[in-house]
Amino acid sequence: MKAQRRRKIQQFIAQETIHTQEELAERLRLEGFQVTQATVSRDIKEMGLMKILGQDDEYHYAIPGEAVFVNGLDNLRRRAREVVVSVNDSENLVIIRTTPGNAQALASLIDASRWTDVVGTVGGDDTVLVVVKPKEAVPEVRQRFMDLMG
């Protein structure tokens, strides 16, 4: 049942704009799945779904790797202004603290930016680790994030 439900969730996300867990739960119920908000929340987390900013300036769920980042730098700037709490660095890492639940989406936007001095990111719940190479580029990358925040 779990696998069928998750296939259906992927189908919904790919074919429709789903803004909230409640919307997703309702769509699943209409398809005959008996789900609670907790079940949907767990599926979203385990499937690695993320919220991205759409062309309508509203966030909706997307499947990682399949998300289309329209105006990527604008999305990164907007998201940084909304969710970043602090930016710090250590050695070859930039550490970005976000409001809870927003680090993974921010990490995906950073990855999509394809900055040549950013090797990659790791997004947790409220922290993004940005791996920078070469190490000497860390101050510049950190400043880039500060500039994005305004």
C-alpha positions in Angstrom: 0.0 0.0 0.0 2.9 2.4 0.9 4.5 1.9 -2.5 1.2 2.5 -4.4 0.6 5.6 -2.3 4.0 7.0 -3.0 3.7 6.3 -6.7 0.5 8.2 -6.6 2.2 11.1 -4.8 4.9 11.2 -7.5 2.2 11.3 -10.1 0.3 14.1 -8.4 3.5 16.2 -8.0 4.5 15.6 -11.6 1.1 16.5 -13.0 -0.3 19.1 -10.7 0.7 22.0 -8.5 0.4 20.8 -4.9 1.0 23.6 -2.4 0.3 22.0 1.0 0.3 18.6 2.8 -3.4 19.1 3.3 -3.9 19.4 -0.5 -1.9 16.2 -1.0 -3.8 14.3 1.6 -7.1 15.4 0.1 -6.0 14.3 -3.4 -4.9 10.9 -1.9 -8.3 10.5 -0.1 -10.1 11.2 -3.4 -8.2 8.3 -4.9 -9.2 6.0 -2.1 -6.2 6.1 0.1 -6.9 6.4 3.9 -4.2 8.8 5.1 -3.6 11.1 7.9 -1.6 14.3 7.9 1.2 12.5 9.8 1.3 9.8 7.1 1.6 12.4 4.3 4.2 14.3 6.3 6.3 11.1 6.7 6.0 10.3 3.0 7.1 13.8 2.0 10.2 13.5 4.3 11.1 10.0 3.3 10.6 10.7 -0.4 12.8 13.8 -0.1 10.2 16.1 -1.7 11.0 19.7 -1.5 9.2 23.0 -1.9 10.2 25.3 -4.7 9.0 28.7 -5.8 6.8 28.5 -8.9 6.2 31.0 -11.6 3.1 32.0 -9.7 5.4 33.2 -6.8 3.9 30.5 -4.6 5.7 27.5 -3.2 4.7 24.0 -4.3 6.1 20.4 -3.9 8.6 19.1 -6.4 10.5 15.9 -6.8 14.3 16.4 -6.4 16.1 16.3 -9.6 13.0 16.9 -11.6 12.4 20.4 -10.4 12.7 23.1 -13.0 14.4 26.2 -11.5 13.0 29.2 -13.4 15.0 32.3 -12.8 17.3 30.3 -10.4 19.2 33.2 -9.0 16.0 35.2 -8.3 14.6 32.1 -6.5 17.8 31.7 -4.5 17.8 35.3 -3.6 14.1 35.3 -2.6 14.5 32.1 -0.6 17.7 33.3 1.1 15.9 36.5 2.2 13.0 34.5 3.6 14.7 31.7 5.5 18.4 32.4 6.2 19.1 33.1 9.8 22.9 33.3 9.7 25.9 32.6 7.6 29.3 31.5 8.9 32.3 29.7 7.7 35.1 27.3 8.8 38.0 26.0 6.7 36.4 25.1 3.3 32.8 25.2 4.5 30.1 27.9 4.5 27.5 27.1 7.1 24.1 28.5 6.6 21.5 28.4 9.3 17.8 28.6 8.2 14.4 28.6 9.8 13.4 25.0 10.6 12.4 22.8 7.6 14.0 25.0 4.9 17.6 23.9 4.6 17.0 21.2 2.0 15.2 23.5 -0.4 17.8 26.1 0.0 20.6 23.5 -0.6 18.9 22.5 -3.8 18.7 26.0 -5.1 22.4 26.5 -4.3 23.2 23.3 -6.2 21.1 24.5 -9.1 23.1 27.8 -9.2 26.1 25.9 -10.4 28.6 28.2 -8.8 32.0 26.9 -10.0 33.6 27.4 -6.5 30.8 25.4 -4.8 31.5 21.6 -4.9 28.2 20.7 -3.4 25.8 21.1 -0.4 24.3 19.0 2.3 21.0 20.2 3.6 19.6 19.1 6.9 16.5 20.5 8.6 17.8 24.0 9.5 21.5 23.9 8.4 23.1 23.9 5.0 26.8 22.9 4.6 28.3 24.4 1.5 31.5 22.8 0.4 33.8 25.3 -1.3 36.9 24.6 -3.4 39.4 26.2 -3.4 39.5 27.0 0.3 40.6 30.5 -0.5 37.2 31.2 -2.2 35.3 30.8 1.1 35.2 34.5 1.9 33.9 35.3 -1.5 31.2 32.6 -1.4 30.2 33.7 2.1 29.9 37.3 0.9 27.8 36.1 -2.1 25.3 34.7 0.4 25.3 37.9 2.5 24.7 39.9 -0.7 21.8 37.6 -1.7 20.2 38.3 1.7 20.3 42.0 1.0 
